Amino acid sequence: MRYADLHIHIGRTLSNDPVKITASRALTLPAILREAFGPKGLHIIAPVDCAAPGVIAELRAMVHAGELTEAPGGGLLWESNRLVILGCEVEAAVGRGRCHLISYFPTLQAVTQYSQILAQHMTNINLSSQRVDLSPEALGEITQSLDGLLVPAHAFTPHRGLYGSCLDSWREAFTAKPLAVELGLSADASLAGRLEELAEATFLSNSDAHSLDRIAREHNAFQLEEVSFAAFAAALRSEGNCRLLANYGLDPRLGKYYRSYCPNCGQTRQPPPVSVCSVCGKKVIVGVLDRISQLATASTPVQRPPYYHQVPLRMLPGCGPRTMERLLRAFGTEMNILHHVPAEDLRRVANEQLVELIIAARGGQLAIEPGGGGRYGRVVSD
């Protein structure tokens, strides 16, 4: 089993040039590798800012220095058994708005060619997630010509989501069927599975990390024949012995856009879908649950790999930096703590209240105040 987080942002290059403006300065490429492959316990990551020439230069320098090596099946290997997939996120206009799309590439040569193409269609190639004057269909064709894969990011959110802010149907933007869709923090497989046209698509749960501590807050478990881009691509298609085994993601209620939200009156409480505030009559920021309720077409979702809800330790009341440090020192990785360490072992390191919250989170028994309108939901403790 290989754990993968396929949406991590780079804040700065080592020369202190900005890459993702809204991301932490601490999110340098070396820091991401250490955090993701260390305490977060991941095996595969995809930084999604690899079209920036400064990032490409750093990747090439790391290959030249032997810190990264090119895998025969594509991707870059770190310490021989951890894989870096080269991702590029852009913003494209379609339908009623703009959406974020991620292209994944197998080689530095391919991502360099993609960067050179994008530079002709955007204002600043040095920054991530920039607007490009190409359609999603055109981006998909360019990506495919370079042996890459195109996936819509956080597809259901009202902020730059393909379904959330742009379209009612995949067919309005693409002629080919969807290979994979990133769900976003406010959706899970059971919600997205209500769209019949996504029945054959692989669902991805990724962190969209803008800081080191948020890496792996959502991730995927894959069965792969080898650690390479080719095996990852095969897993998205369920080819051979490669496949998605499970998604690990936030309880959608913890996401920033789970429910519709009226900025004037506060979060709406009516049954979904809610598009207009019942108090002031103004339009709301439509939540993911509400948007999917508008679009739902499938009465019986198809059978999929399990989707395990998880609550990152930092979102649990009473888990401060010192407690987190003690837990990681005792049990190695956050994944191990969240999903595997027995309660009696946890009690030797953490207080009873926190242990009860961790165990309750495993069973989906936490009390949660839903998020909406750009505000995260929160765990409510007694």
Long-range contacts (C-beta under 8 A, 24 or more apart in sequence): 1-221, 1-222, 1-223, 1-245, 2-43, 2-44, 2-83, 2-221, 2-222, 2-223, 2-224, 2-227, 3-41, 3-42, 3-43, 3-44, 3-216, 3-219, 3-220, 3-221, 3-222, 3-248, 3-335, 4-42, 4-43, 4-44, 4-45, 4-46, 4-219, 4-220, 4-221, 4-222, 4-232, 5-36, 5-40, 5-42, 5-44, 5-45, 5-46, 5-206, 5-207, 5-209, 5-215, 5-216, 5-218, 5-219, 5-220, 6-44, 6-45, 6-46, 6-48, 6-85, 6-87, 6-102, 6-104, 6-182, 6-204, 6-206, 6-220, 7-46, 7-48, 7-87, 7-89, 7-102, 7-153, 7-182, 7-206, 7-207, 7-208, 7-209, 8-32, 8-36, 8-45, 8-46, 8-47, 8-48, 8-206, 8-207, 8-209, 8-215, 9-47, 9-48, 9-49, 9-128, 9-208, 9-209, 9-210, 10-47, 10-49, 10-52, 10-55, 10-128, 11-210, 13-52, 13-54, 13-55, 13-57, 13-58, 14-58, 15-54, 17-54, 17-126, 18-126, 18-127, 19-49, 19-52, 19-54, 19-55, 19-126, 19-127, 19-128, 20-49, 20-127, 20-128, 20-129, 20-210, 21-127, 22-210, 23-209, 23-210, 23-211, 24-210, 24-211, 24-212, 26-211, 26-212, 27-209, 27-210, 27-211, 27-212, 29-55, 29-58, 29-59, 29-62, 31-212, 32-212, 32-215, 33-78, 33-82, 33-84, 35-212, 35-215, 36-215, 36-216, 37-78, 37-79, 37-82, 39-328, 39-332, 39-333, 39-334, 40-215, 40-216, 40-333, 40-334, 40-335, 41-216, 41-332, 41-333, 41-334, 41-335, 41-336, 42-82, 42-215, 42-216, 42-219, 43-81, 43-82, 43-83, 43-227, 44-82, 44-83, 44-84, 44-85, 44-222, 44-227, 44-232, 45-82, 45-83, 45-84, 45-85, 45-215, 46-84, 46-85, 46-86, 46-87, 46-102, 46-104, 46-206, 47-84, 47-86, 47-87, 48-87, 48-88, 48-89, 48-102, 48-128, 48-153, 49-87, 49-88, 49-89, 49-128, 49-129, 50-86, 50-87, 50-88, 50-105, 50-111, 50-115, 51-88, 51-90, 51-111, 51-114, 51-115, 51-118, 51-125, 51-128, 52-115, 52-125, 52-126, 52-127, 52-128, 53-115, 53-125, 53-126, 54-126, 56-108, 56-111, 56-112, 56-115, 59-86, 59-108, 60-108, 63-108, 70-107, 70-108, 71-227, 71-228, 71-229, 72-228, 73-106, 73-226, 73-228, 73-229, 73-230, 73-231, 74-106, 74-107, 74-147, 74-228, 74-229, 74-230, 75-106, 75-227, 75-228, 75-229, 75-232, 76-108, 77-227, 81-227, 82-227, 83-227, 83-228, 83-229, 83-232, 85-229, 85-232, 86-110, 86-111, 88-114, 88-115, 88-118, 89-128, 89-129, 89-153, 90-118, 90-122, 90-129, 90-130, 90-131, 90-132, 90-139, 91-129, 91-130, 91-131, 91-132, 91-160, 92-131, 92-132, 92-134, 92-135, 92-136, 92-139, 93-131, 93-133, 93-135, 94-135, 94-136, 94-162, 94-166, 94-167, 94-172, 94-173, 95-166, 95-167, 95-172, 95-173, 96-165, 96-166, 96-167, 97-160, 97-165, 97-166, 98-131, 98-160, 98-165, 98-166, 99-136, 99-152, 99-153, 99-155, 99-160, 99-161, 99-162, 99-165, 99-166, 100-129, 100-152, 100-153, 100-154, 100-160, 100-161, 101-136, 101-139, 101-150, 101-151, 101-152, 101-153, 101-162, 102-150, 102-151, 102-152, 102-153, 102-182, 103-139, 103-143, 103-148, 103-149, 103-150, 103-151, 104-148, 104-149, 104-151, 104-229, 104-232, 105-143, 105-146, 105-147, 105-148, 105-229, 106-147, 106-148, 106-229, 106-230, 106-233, 107-147, 110-146, 110-147, 110-148, 113-146, 114-142, 114-143, 114-146, 114-148, 117-142, 135-173, 136-162, 136-173, 136-174, 137-173, 137-174, 137-175, 140-174, 140-176, 149-179, 149-180, 149-233, 149-236, 150-179, 151-179, 151-180, 151-181, 151-182, 151-204, 152-178, 152-181, 152-182, 153-182, 153-184, 153-208, 154-182, 154-183, 154-184, 154-185, 154-208, 155-181, 155-182, 155-183, 155-184, 155-187, 155-192, 156-183, 156-184, 156-186, 156-187, 156-191, 156-192, 156-257, 156-288, 156-291, 156-292, 157-184, 157-186, 157-256, 157-257, 157-288, 158-257, 158-285, 158-286, 158-287, 158-288, 158-291, 159-257, 159-374, 163-195, 163-291, 163-292, 163-295, 164-257, 164-286, 164-288, 164-291, 168-295, 169-197, 170-197, 170-198, 171-197, 177-201, 179-236, 179-237, 180-204, 180-236, 182-206, 183-247, 183-249, 184-208, 184-255, 184-257, 184-288, 185-217, 185-218, 185-249, 185-250, 185-252, 185-254, 185-255, 185-256, 185-257, 186-252, 186-255, 186-256, 186-257, 186-258, 186-287, 186-288, 186-289, 186-371, 187-252, 187-255, 187-288, 187-292, 188-247, 188-249, 188-251, 188-252, 188-307, 188-309, 189-247, 189-301, 189-304, 189-305, 189-307, 190-301, 190-307, 191-252, 191-288, 191-289, 191-292, 192-292, 193-298, 193-301, 193-302, 193-304, 194-292, 194-295, 194-296, 194-297, 194-298, 194-301, 195-292, 195-295, 195-296, 195-297, 195-298, 196-297, 196-298, 197-297, 199-298, 199-302, 202-235, 202-236, 202-237, 202-238, 202-244, 203-244, 203-247, 203-304, 203-307, 204-247, 205-247, 205-248, 205-249, 205-307, 213-314, 214-312, 216-334, 216-335, 217-250, 217-310, 217-312, 218-247, 218-248, 218-249, 218-250, 219-248, 219-249, 219-335, 220-244, 220-246, 220-247, 220-248, 221-245, 221-246, 221-247, 221-248, 243-305, 244-305, 245-305, 246-305, 246-306, 246-307, 246-308, 247-305, 247-306, 247-307, 247-308, 248-307, 248-308, 248-310, 248-335, 248-339, 249-307, 249-308, 249-309, 249-310, 250-309, 250-310, 250-311, 250-312, 251-309, 251-310, 251-311, 251-364, 251-366, 251-368, 251-377, 252-288, 252-289, 253-368, 253-369, 253-370, 253-371, 253-377, 254-311, 254-315, 254-368, 254-371, 254-376, 254-377, 254-378, 254-379, 255-288, 255-371, 255-376, 255-377, 256-371, 256-372, 256-373, 256-374, 256-375, 256-376, 257-285, 257-287, 257-288, 257-371, 257-372, 257-373, 257-374, 258-287, 258-288, 258-289, 258-370, 258-371, 258-372, 258-377, 259-287, 259-289, 259-290, 259-370, 259-371, 259-372, 260-284, 260-285, 260-286, 260-287, 260-290, 260-372, 260-373, 261-285, 261-287, 261-372, 261-373, 261-374, 261-375, 262-373, 263-373, 267-370, 267-372, 267-373, 268-372, 284-373, 285-372, 285-373, 285-374, 287-372, 287-373, 308-339, 309-361, 309-364, 310-338, 310-339, 310-361, 311-338, 311-357, 311-361, 311-366, 311-379, 312-338, 313-337, 313-338, 313-358, 315-376, 315-378, 315-379, 316-354, 316-357, 316-358, 316-361, 316-379, 317-353, 317-357, 317-379, 317-381, 318-351, 318-353, 318-354, 318-357, 318-381, 319-350, 319-354, 319-357, 323-350, 323-354, 326-350, 338-362, 353-381, 357-381
